[in-house]
Amino acid sequence: MQDLTVSIVQPTLHWHQPAANRALLASLLESALDGSGLTDLIVLPEMFTTGFTMEAHTQAEPTNGPTLDWMRAQAARHGAVVTGSVLIQENNSFYNRLLWVRPDGSYASYDKRHLFRLAGEHQVFTPGRQRLVEEWRGWRILPLVCYDLRFPVWSRNETTQPYDLLLYVANWPQSRIEAWNTLLQARAIENVSYVVGVNRLGNDGRGQPHSGQSALLTMQGNYLAQAGNLQTVLTRTLQAKALTQFRQEMQFLLDADDFSLSAT
C-alpha cells in the first residue's frame, strides 16, 4: 500500500448544461494537472453535468453516453481514476449513479442509496441496493453520494477488511453546510478512515446556493485541506504509513459491533 494522491474538483456548475460543465471541468483539470500523471484519483461532485435536478426525463443520459466517454478520456489523459455521479436512465428507470472510471477505460458504478426526500428525489429515482468498494493503487475505497453522509450505518467500516478511504460526492446546500462539516468529521473518526467530501459552488436552477467547503480529512477527523468557497482543484497526498500506524495504535475497529447490511 503506497501513498495515494487525490485531486478534488470544486466547480461552479452550469444548470442543465452537460457540455458546458464537461468543458469547464476539463479546463480546470488541465490547468491544475496538465496530464502530468501526478494524481491517482480525481473526484467530481454529484450530478456534475447538470446540477442536482429532478428533471430526469429531459436531463438523463444512458450509462454508455457522452459523459462516460468524457470520463474515460479524462482518466486516460491524467492516468487516474475519475469518479462523480451522473443522472442516468436505464430500463425505464432513473438513477443518481456514481461512475468509477479507470485509466484503461473500464468502470464500475454505484447507485445512490439514500434519496433526498425533501427534494422529491425518492419519487423520481430508483435507490441503489449495494455498496461499491473499489481497490485502487493498494487502497480500498468506498464511494458514496451526498445524502448518504447522514446515515452512518451505510457508511460503516468493516472490522475484518476495512476500507481506507471514504468518499462523498455532493450538491450540499449552503443552508446546511455546518452539518456537512460536522458529519464529514464524524464519519472519519468513527470509521478510522481518510475521508474526502466534494461539493459544488453557485446557485442551482431552483435558486439554492452552494458554498463548497470540499475537504480532505484524516482518520482523526483533522483537516488535511479545505477548498473554502473557491472554484479550484485541490490535490493532496494521503499517507498510507500514517493510516496503518494509527490503526495499529488505536484499534477501535476491533471493538466495533459486528453486523451485516441489507438494503430492502
N, C-alpha and C positions, 0 to 999 in steps of 0.2 A: 504494500500500500504506500504509494508516493503522495506528495503534496498535490492538492487539486486547486487549480486556478479557475475562478468563477467570474464571469462578467455579467452584471445585471444591467438591464436597459430600462430606463425610466423615461418614456416619451410623453409628449402632449399629443394624444390621439385625435385623428380626424373622424368625425361621426359618419358612419356608414360609407367610408371611402377606402375600401381594401387596397386598391392600387396605390393611393397616396400614402397610406400607412406602411405598406411594404417598402415603398421608396424612401420614406423617412427613416425607417429602421435600418435599411441597408446603408444609408448615408451615415447614420450615427455609428454603426458598426465599422464602416470603412474608415471613418475619421479616427476612431478610437483604437482599432486593432490593425488596420491596413493589411489584412490577410497574413499576419505575422506568425500565426500558429502558436502564439504565446498564451492562449487561453484554452481551457479544456471544456468549458461548459458556458453557454450563452443562454440567459433566462429572460424571456419576454413576458409582458403582462397577460392577464386574462382577456380573451376576445380581442387580441391585439390588432386585428384587421378592421374591426367595426366599432369598438367600444361595447360596453355591456348593454345589449339590446334584447328586447323581447320580440322584435320583428323578424322572426326566424324565416317566415315564408318568403321574404324578399332578400334576406341577407345571408342565408346559409349556403354553403357550397359542399360538394362531395368531399370525402376524405382525400381522394386522389385528384384534388383540384389544384388551382393555381397557387394556393398558399403552401401546400405540401411541396410543390415543385420549387417554390421560392426558398423554403426552409432547407431543402436538400442542397440547393445552390449555395446558401449561406454556410451550411455545415461543411461542405466541401471547401469553400473559399477559406474559411478560418480554421479548418482542421479541428472542429469542436462539435460536440452535441449542441443542437439548438432546440429549445423547448418553450412552449407557451400554449395557451388554449385558443381554439378557433370554433366558430359556430358551424356545426356540421349537420348535414341531412343524410340519413341512411335508412333505407327500407321504410319510408314514410314516417320516420321519427326524427326528432331533432336532439342534438347532443351538444353540451358545452364540453368539448373534447380537447384534452391536453395531448399534444403530439410531441413525441420524444424522437428527434431525428438525428441519426448518426452521420458522421462524415462519409461513410460508404453508401449512403442513400437509404439504408434500411431504417425502419422506425417501429416504435411501439406507441400505444395510446392508453389514456385513462379518461374515463367519463366522469365528470364532476358528480360526486355522491350527494352532497347536501345542496339542494336547490333553494335559492333565496326567496322565501315565501313572500316577504314584504314587497318584492317587485313582481310577483306572479311568475317567477321562473319555474316553479313546480307545475304550472298549468301549461307550459309551452315545451319544456324539455323532459327527456327521459333520464332518470338518475342512473349513475353507474352502480355496479354491483360488486366490484372487485378492485382492490388496491393494486398499484403497479410499483414494484421495487426493481429498479434497474441497477445493474453493475457497470461501472464505467471507471476506467483507469484505477481499478482496485478498490473503488468506493462503492458501497451500497447506498442508493439514493431513493427516497420516497417523494415523488412529486404529487402535490395536491392543488386544489383550486379554491381560492378566495374564502367563501363561507365555510368550507371545511375547517378553517382555522378555529372556529368557535366550538368544535366538537372534539375534545381530547381523546376520546376512545378511538375514533377513526385514525387519529394521528399517532396512536400509541406505539412505542417501540417494542420490539420483540426481545425476549430475555436470552434466547439461545443463539440467534443470528441477527443481531441488531443492525439497523441501518446506521449510516454515518452522517448523512446529510438529509435534512427535511426541507423541501421546497414548497413555497406557496406563491402562485401567480394570481394576481388580483386586479380588480377595479374597486378598491376600497374607498368609500366616500370620505371627504374631509370632515363631515359632521361626526364621524365615529373613529377618527384617527387615533385617539388615545387608546381605544380598545385594540386597534391594530398593533400599536407599540407594546402594550401590556401582554397581549396574547402571544406575540412572537417570542417574547422573553420567556413566558411560561412554558411554551412548547419546547424551547431549547433546554431549559432547566430540567423539566420532568422526564424528557427523553434522552438526556445526556448526549446531545447531538448538536452539530452545527445546524443552524437554521438560516435560510435565505427567504426573504419576502420581497416580491417585486410588484410595485404598484404603478399607476399611471398618473398623469397630470391633466389639468384642464377640465372644462365643463363638458358633460356629455349632452346628447340631444334632448334630454329631459331637464336640463338646467342644473344637474347635480355636479357640484365642484369636487375635484380630486386634488389632493395636495402631496402626493407622492409618499415620501418617507420610506422608500425602499431601503432595505438594510441587510447586512450580513452579521450574524451573531455567533458567538462561541457557545460551547456546551455549558458554560456557566451562566449564560444569558447576557454576557457583556457584548457591546457593540464593537465589531471589527471596523465597520464603516456604515455610514448612513448617507443617502443621497439628498436628504432635505427636500426642497421643492424645485430642484434644478432639473432641466432636461439633460440627461447625461448617460454615459456608460461608465459604470463603476466596476473596476476589476481589482480583486483581492485574491490572495493565495491562502487556502485553508491548510493548516499544518497537521499532517497525519500523526506525527510523533506526539504532538500536544494532546490530541484526542485519545490516543492509545494510553498515554501516561496517566491522563486524568481518569480514565475508566478503570485503570488498574488500581489507582489510589482511592478512588471514590466509587465503589462497586454497587451503586444504587440499583442498577438494573437487576442484579441478582436477587433482590428482595421485592421485585415488582410482582403484582398479582398475576397469576397465570390464567389466561382466558383466550378464547378464540373469537374472531369477528364473524358475524353473519349478517349480510345485507339482504333484507326482505323487501 
